[in-house]
């Protein structure tokens, strides 16, 4: 009987660390992205996350909402929603996912309200977008032939058709601009710039 009792104690001593090993597992947070960009008109995006313990999520700014704000361990999807940015500069915030003593921050950039617009009608085979100058500059160029691109300084577009094209440049944060060449330009509309 004493051997059985000793054997039970030895087995218990060996099994206790195994039983409590799950409790000592390091917390982990796996994300499919660590930075997000949202358009100026708000909207939402999703983020896939997996944790090995229950978790919470908090936002650093009122214009950025995270849902749900807590949950159980395992894989889940967060919805990140932003209010409309009606300023002419981008804004940044973050939200944090915490799982026990581990936290991961995800940065969020929201594009500025693009309320500056210029239209340039021309008959060129290629055209260079105006050079925009300003801080927190953002924009896009619609070349007038069905092609639209994010604005970059010194960008040029070649047309596959001849005739008149109306290029529309929409931007935010521009203080001034320069049109490289007026050759072939028929009109420049700056009423909304």
Order of alpha helices (4+ residues) and beta strands (2+ residues): alpha-beta-beta-beta-beta-beta-beta-beta-beta-beta-beta-beta-beta-beta-beta-beta-beta
